[in-house]
Amino acid sequence: MIKMGLIGIGRMGSYHLNLYDEIPSLRLTALSDANEQILQEKAKQFNVFSSSNFEDILDKVDAVTIAAPTKFHFEIARKCLEAKKHVLVEKPITTNFEEAVELFNIAEKNNLVLHIGHVERFNGAVQELKKIVNNPYLIESRRVGPYVERMKDDSIVLDLMIHDIDIILNVMNREVIDVEAKGSKVYSNLPDFASVTLVFDNNAIANILVSRVTQKKDRTMSISQEDAFIHLDYTSQDINIYRKGLSQHIFGNKELTYKNEYILERLFVYKDNALKLEIKHFIDCIEGRKPRIVSVNHELRSLKVALEVDRILKSKVGRCEVIS
Ligand SMILES: NC(=O)c1ccc[n+]([C@@H]2O[C@H](COP(=O)([O-])OP(=O)(O)OC[C@H]3O[C@@H](n4cnc5c(N)ncnc54)[C@H](O)[C@@H]3O)[C@@H](O)[C@H]2O)c1
């Protein structure tokens, strides 16, 4: 049984907390949050040790989840790893590549599990991709939704697009040789939408569109490869595969029509709670039942590309004026 502590019980931390009783081999033993009111409320509800100083809970746990704001991840994770605790840290692990490398080095030196909470990896539809994707040449990804004022100081790349970058890099498993990024501010002082192109070493291309100023939420990815066009919906966890596509123009007497035929395969996807699977995977790795699904090098690769996209975007972002 792994004794688990949670550091940061805000929006994301609360999701983790509410799932612990569904994970075999995990027992919540301690909580920490800088906000005393939140902390007392949750400590009473879950009847466990608590402290607003995360270092005080470390002798009560084998492992921690860090769901504090990103700017504190490095310091908290470093101290937890140095205290020989396994760590699941919410994404993004850090906003600095060298700090992420340092954390993985400490984890390796101490033989500890360090995972990043890329929850979308555990989406049932994403799990199926491994079985059907084969040498894709064009990927189109959309992650758009309405504006939320409280997110205005977060980077859309490190907050939203990092999920798409991570999944695309793991699907492609090739080197990125060029990055183009364009975006604009609308309501906040950071890019509120962005269009990014990743070019791979075989000239395959991924176009990623992210927006936090689009009235309708839409989270999808399409993949073109030789034998199939694959369409994935992250929200419904559905995958449709279109094969043997044929298109033709039909020249009638007075009009020209267009016909497209294909075979449509609707894949059966086992749909479970992705966050629950992410926590379960962390526990399985600690207990040696499973190897990590994404290697440390690939974890770092996703962060590196995300940081590069973020840097390019911020270096040339303009404001798109809207009439209100
Ligand atoms: N995986 C995902 O899809 C996903 C989604 C949302 C957020 N996140 C990540 O989760 C993290 C938290 O985001 P959130 O939206 O839950 O933020 P939040 O502001 O709702 O919650 C953060 C909590 O941490 C507490 N806190 C602050 N400093 C602390 C400290 N030093 N020690 C202990 N607690 C501290 C705050 O009091 C607050 O309760 C961020 O890194 C964010 O990027 C990931």
PDBQT file of the ligand as one rigid body, heavy atoms in Angstrom, charges set to zero:
ROOT
HETATM    1  N1  LIG A 401      -3.429  18.020 -16.399  1.00  0.00    +0.000 N 
HETATM    2  C1  LIG A 401      -4.306  18.958 -16.689  1.00  0.00    +0.000 C 
HETATM    3  O1  LIG A 401      -5.093  18.823 -17.624  1.00  0.00    +0.000 OA
HETATM    4  C2  LIG A 401      -4.369  20.192 -15.819  1.00  0.00    +0.000 A 
HETATM    5  C3  LIG A 401      -5.534  20.967 -15.781  1.00  0.00    +0.000 A 
HETATM    6  C4  LIG A 401      -5.554  22.075 -14.946  1.00  0.00    +0.000 A 
HETATM    7  C5  LIG A 401      -4.427  22.418 -14.197  1.00  0.00    +0.000 A 
HETATM    8  N2  LIG A 401      -3.305  21.656 -14.299  1.00  0.00    +0.000 N 
HETATM    9  C6  LIG A 401      -2.088  22.026 -13.541  1.00  0.00    +0.000 C 
HETATM   10  O2  LIG A 401      -2.326  21.842 -12.156  1.00  0.00    +0.000 OA
HETATM   11  C7  LIG A 401      -1.614  22.827 -11.400  1.00  0.00    +0.000 C 
HETATM   12  C8  LIG A 401      -2.591  23.538 -10.475  1.00  0.00    +0.000 C 
HETATM   13  O3  LIG A 401      -3.570  24.179 -11.266  1.00  0.00    +0.000 OA
HETATM   14  P1  LIG A 401      -5.014  24.522 -10.666  1.00  0.00    +0.000 P 
HETATM   15  O4  LIG A 401      -5.819  25.024 -11.797  1.00  0.00    +0.000 OA
HETATM   16  O5  LIG A 401      -5.528  23.396  -9.836  1.00  0.00    +0.000 OA
HETATM   17  O6  LIG A 401      -4.631  25.758  -9.697  1.00  0.00    +0.000 OA
HETATM   18  P2  LIG A 401      -5.439  26.299  -8.448  1.00  0.00    +0.000 P 
HETATM   19  O7  LIG A 401      -4.995  27.721  -8.273  1.00  0.00    +0.000 OA
HETATM   20  O8  LIG A 401      -6.888  25.992  -8.574  1.00  0.00    +0.000 OA
HETATM   21  O9  LIG A 401      -4.900  25.436  -7.215  1.00  0.00    +0.000 OA
HETATM   22  C9  LIG A 401      -3.614  25.530  -6.708  1.00  0.00    +0.000 C 
HETATM   23  C10 LIG A 401      -3.652  25.233  -5.204  1.00  0.00    +0.000 C 
HETATM   24  O10 LIG A 401      -2.330  25.176  -4.721  1.00  0.00    +0.000 OA
HETATM   25  C11 LIG A 401      -2.266  25.872  -3.478  1.00  0.00    +0.000 C 
HETATM   26  N3  LIG A 401      -0.888  26.284  -3.239  1.00  0.00    +0.000 N 
HETATM   27  C12 LIG A 401      -0.247  27.383  -3.662  1.00  0.00    +0.000 A 
HETATM   28  N4  LIG A 401       1.026  27.369  -3.234  1.00  0.00    +0.000 NA
HETATM   29  C13 LIG A 401       1.201  26.224  -2.524  1.00  0.00    +0.000 A 
HETATM   30  C14 LIG A 401       2.302  25.666  -1.821  1.00  0.00    +0.000 A 
HETATM   31  N5  LIG A 401       3.487  26.257  -1.792  1.00  0.00    +0.000 N 
HETATM   32  N6  LIG A 401       2.094  24.500  -1.174  1.00  0.00    +0.000 NA
HETATM   33  C15 LIG A 401       0.911  23.890  -1.186  1.00  0.00    +0.000 A 
HETATM   34  N7  LIG A 401      -0.172  24.389  -1.847  1.00  0.00    +0.000 NA
HETATM   35  C16 LIG A 401      -0.021  25.536  -2.514  1.00  0.00    +0.000 A 
HETATM   36  C17 LIG A 401      -3.258  27.003  -3.624  1.00  0.00    +0.000 C 
HETATM   37  O11 LIG A 401      -3.681  27.492  -2.359  1.00  0.00    +0.000 OA
HETATM   38  C18 LIG A 401      -4.377  26.318  -4.406  1.00  0.00    +0.000 C 
HETATM   39  O12 LIG A 401      -5.329  25.727  -3.538  1.00  0.00    +0.000 OA
HETATM   40  C19 LIG A 401      -0.933  23.734 -12.424  1.00  0.00    +0.000 C 
HETATM   41  O13 LIG A 401       0.397  23.337 -12.591  1.00  0.00    +0.000 OA
HETATM   42  C20 LIG A 401      -1.710  23.484 -13.710  1.00  0.00    +0.000 C 
HETATM   43  O14 LIG A 401      -0.931  23.679 -14.886  1.00  0.00    +0.000 OA
HETATM   44  C21 LIG A 401      -3.261  20.549 -15.060  1.00  0.00    +0.000 A 
ENDROOT
TORSDOF 0
